[in-house]
Amino acid sequence: MTVQAISKAVSNLEQELRGDLFVREARGVRATPLGRNFFLKAASALNEFDKLEKFTHAYHKDGAIEVLHLALVLPPFYGNERARQSIAAFIGRNLAIQTKVSLEAPKDGLAALRAGLYDALITVGSYSNPEIDCMSVCTVVPSVVMSADHPLTEREFVRLDDIKSYPIVFSPDYDDFNNSMASVYRKRNPHLSFVSVPYEHFDAFLNEEKGLAFAAGIPALGSMHPSAEIRAIAQEDAISVPVCLLSMKSRKTPAYLMLERWLASEFILLSGNLLDGLQ
């Protein structure tokens, strides 16, 4: 952590406390009465965090929590293996537990979740079901995928008026499952032209028909297609779509509960920018 980062963190904390923790002097700083009293409280809190960390490592060592099993519910896409490895590494690094991330279709993913084969599903877009909890962990803004020679590649951002002349892929199996990007835009913008495209015809749809697809603007997910370009939606037409964790109401594994607590705390600390940690 840099000196600048520490200084900014202290400044932010002082704003929250509405008082100075240190007196800045030419040769350094010295604690104010507020700073000395705050240190005593903070030292006690840090000690308790150290105990919690030791407990967590002991809990893992005893085998109480072995593996966190997750599934990404998205259509098959280029580089999904790397994306899943990135997600697993990010979570595993922060929770210190082995994490596995699979790729599933909605129907199969739900069946496996109900059967206890997964701790949770990861979706782009909310999902509603009385048996399932849907926890939003962050939001993403849609981008548009197109062929490298598409006329719209000349633009830095695209508006809905720009794409209304082109067909846009809509997958009933995926987009009717939850409030995906395509499903939200389809409901709100009847002038857009959505078409169902089999997965094996997607290349031809992009390259020959100059078709388009909505996608999450998440660098960790890669380009989504080896020869495609991605353009962000213009701010005036952009929507925020939640990235969600789906879990069974009736069954929460210890590994999942640990993930949920960590994500909730990180969401508060990072103002929702959890995806910044994905590489």
PEJO-V798170 format. One record per backbone hydrogen bond with DSSP energy under -1.0 kcal/mol. NH is the residue of the N-H (numbers start at 1). CO is the residue of the C=O. E is the energy in kcal/mol with one decimal. If there is no record, write none. Layout:
{{NH;CO;E} {NH;CO;E}}
//
This chain:
{{6;2;-2.0} {7;3;-2.7} {8;4;-2.3} {9;5;-2.3} {10;6;-2.6} {11;7;-2.3} {12;8;-2.6} {13;9;-2.3} {14;10;-2.5} {15;11;-1.9} {16;12;-1.9} {17;13;-2.5} {18;14;-1.4} {19;14;-1.7} {23;30;-3.0} {25;28;-3.5} {28;25;-1.4} {30;23;-1.5} {32;21;-2.2} {36;32;-2.7} {37;33;-2.2} {38;34;-2.5} {39;35;-2.3} {40;36;-1.6} {41;37;-1.6} {42;38;-2.9} {43;39;-3.1} {44;40;-1.4} {45;41;-2.0} {46;42;-2.9} {47;43;-1.9} {48;44;-1.7} {49;45;-2.1} {50;46;-2.4} {51;47;-1.8} {52;48;-2.1} {53;49;-2.6} {54;50;-2.3} {55;51;-2.2} {56;52;-2.4} {57;53;-2.3} {58;54;-2.1} {59;55;-2.5} {60;56;-2.2} {61;57;-2.3} {62;58;-2.0} {63;60;-1.6} {64;59;-1.6} {68;98;-2.7} {70;100;-2.9} {71;120;-1.2} {72;102;-3.5} {73;122;-2.9} {74;72;-1.2} {78;224;-1.7} {80;77;-1.7} {83;79;-2.1} {84;80;-2.6} {85;81;-2.1} {86;82;-2.3} {87;83;-2.2} {88;84;-2.5} {89;85;-2.6} {90;86;-2.3} {91;87;-2.4} {92;88;-2.8} {93;89;-2.4} {94;90;-1.3} {95;91;-2.5} {96;92;-1.9} {100;68;-2.8} {102;70;-2.4} {104;72;-2.2} {109;105;-3.1} {110;106;-2.6} {111;107;-1.9} {112;108;-2.3} {113;109;-2.3} {114;110;-2.6} {115;111;-1.7} {116;113;-1.2} {117;112;-2.7} {119;69;-3.1} {120;69;-1.2} {121;246;-2.0} {122;71;-3.3} {123;244;-2.3} {125;242;-3.0} {132;129;-1.6} {133;247;-3.0} {135;245;-2.7} {137;243;-2.8} {140;241;-2.8} {143;215;-3.1} {144;231;-3.0} {145;213;-3.6} {146;229;-2.5} {148;227;-1.0} {150;147;-1.6} {153;150;-2.0} {154;151;-1.2} {155;152;-1.7} {158;232;-2.2} {163;159;-1.2} {166;163;-1.7} {168;193;-2.7} {169;212;-2.6} {170;195;-2.6} {175;171;-3.6} {176;172;-1.2} {179;126;-2.7} {180;178;-2.2} {184;180;-2.3} {185;181;-2.4} {186;182;-2.3} {187;183;-1.9} {188;184;-2.0} {189;185;-2.0} {192;189;-1.8} {195;168;-2.7} {201;198;-1.7} {202;199;-1.5} {205;201;-2.2} {206;202;-2.3} {207;203;-2.8} {208;204;-2.3} {209;204;-1.6} {211;205;-2.9} {212;167;-2.4} {213;145;-1.4} {215;143;-2.2} {217;141;-1.1} {218;216;-2.0} {221;218;-2.1} {222;219;-1.8} {228;225;-1.4} {229;146;-3.2} {231;144;-2.3} {233;142;-1.4} {234;158;-2.9} {237;234;-1.8} {241;140;-2.9} {243;138;-2.9} {244;123;-2.9} {245;135;-2.6} {246;121;-2.7} {247;133;-2.0} {249;131;-2.7} {257;253;-2.5} {258;254;-2.0} {259;255;-2.0} {260;256;-2.9} {261;257;-2.4} {262;258;-2.2} {263;259;-2.8} {264;260;-2.3} {265;261;-2.0} {266;262;-2.7} {267;263;-2.5} {268;264;-1.4} {269;265;-2.3} {270;266;-2.8} {272;267;-1.5} {273;270;-1.7} {274;272;-1.1} {276;273;-1.5} {277;274;-1.7} {278;275;-1.4}}
//
